[in-house]
Amino acid sequence: MTTEQKTKAADKTQVRPLDWHRLGRWSLAVLLFALMGAGTAWGVVTLRDPNVLPLKVVRIDGEFRHLKRPVLESAVGRVVRGNFFTVDVASVRRAAEELAWVEGASVRRVWPDTLVMTVTEQQPLARWDADRLVNLRGEIFAPEKSELPAGLPNFSGPDEDAKWVVERFAELNQMLRPLAVAITELAVDGRGSWRVGLGDQLALKLGKVDVDQRLQRFIRIYPELNRDNTKRARVVDLRYTNGLAVKWEMIETDMDQEAESSGVVRNSGTRVRDDKGQV
């Protein structure tokens, strides 16, 4: 082996000095990561402590006509747990929305100690099958019977048809507007047959097909139904291809009352209160 080759081999086996500058940088980085991890762990544990940033205010916003605020506050208060960071806002929202009179709710945190809930109350359009309510979107809800508002129209039918009934209510009401009468009852049965009750205690049987055309036929003859002041129409059956059937109720006049008190029998010896006729 030549002298030059021996020199190269010795250079390869020579130990290089440590790069203290680079080693210091790596050591500092490891130390910083360790401190950050410890700080994060400490922060998580601290923030989970309910005594750290506790919730001091739960504010409920909304305009309520039927929803009782104490009932809402009680339902929400049962699920408010933890502090500003750990309170389960989804559970708080669900607790409110489980109440019959709540249509929807949203919950947000407001720094540093407040929870704000915005509640939308149900807007009842009508009674549904007498003991429940239906809103403007056709959603059925069931408050306590003592909380059912008075003066609402009555809807009935299969629950799955509630949205359809609400839509038809708006359409039929619009058609009847020229008559200045309001729908007080609207019912559809399982076969899709419609019945409408009006504010003057008049019922319309519209059937399953050509409902709008049949209602237009009723609108045309409506003035004729009120010309005879000795009787009033109680049921109008429009389920005929041509024409309709009317069930009348006789109106008791002062003359009838005088005749009854004097023992005079009218209507060929029979007090007629209901009969049927064709128009």
C-alpha positions, 0 to 999 in steps of 0.5 A: 500500500502506497503512502498516499493510500494510507493517508486516505484511509486514515482520513476516513477513520478520523472522528469528526468534531461535534457540531454543537450549534446544530445539536443545540438547535435540535435540543431546543426544539425538542424541549419546546415541543415537550413544553407545548404538549405539557401546556396543552394538557394543562390547558385542557384539564383547566378548561374542563374545570367548571369553576374556570369560566363558569356560565353565569347567564343563560339568555332566552330570546323570542316572542312567545304567545303560547309558550310559557317561559318558566317551562322553557327555562326549566327544560333548558336548565336541566341540561346546562352543565359545564363551563363556557367551553364544555357546555353541550350546546346541542343538548341545550338546543334539543331540550328546547325543541322537545317542547311542543310549542317550540318550532326551532331553537339556536344556541351560541356562546357569548364571551366570557360567561353567557349562553344565548338561546333564540327560540321560534314559537310554533304558529298554529294554523288550525286544529288537527283532529280536534286534539292536536295542532298543525302549523303553516308548514303542515307539521303536526304538534301536540301541546296540552289540551288545556293549551289549545287555542280557541277560534281556529279552523278544524282540519282532519285527515291522515297525518301524512296528508297534513301538508296537503291539507294546509296547501289546499286550505290556502287555495280554497280560501282564496277561491271563496274570497269573493263570497266573504265566507271563511273555511271553518272545517276542512277534511280529507279522508283516506280515499282523498275525498274532500269536505269543506265547512263554512262559517255560516254552518254550511258543509260542502261535499266536494269528492275526490276529483275536479274539486276546484271545478265543483267549488266554482260551481258552488260559488256560482249558485251561492246567491241562489241559496240565500234568496229564500229566507224561510230556509237555509242550506246546510249541506251542498253535495257537489259530487254530481257530473251535472248539478248538485243536491242541497239539504235544507233547514227550515227557518222558524219565523215569528209566525211559526212561533205564534202558530205553535203557541196557539195550537195551529199546526203548519206544514200539513200537520208536520213540523218540517225542519229538514228536507232535500232538494235539487238545484 
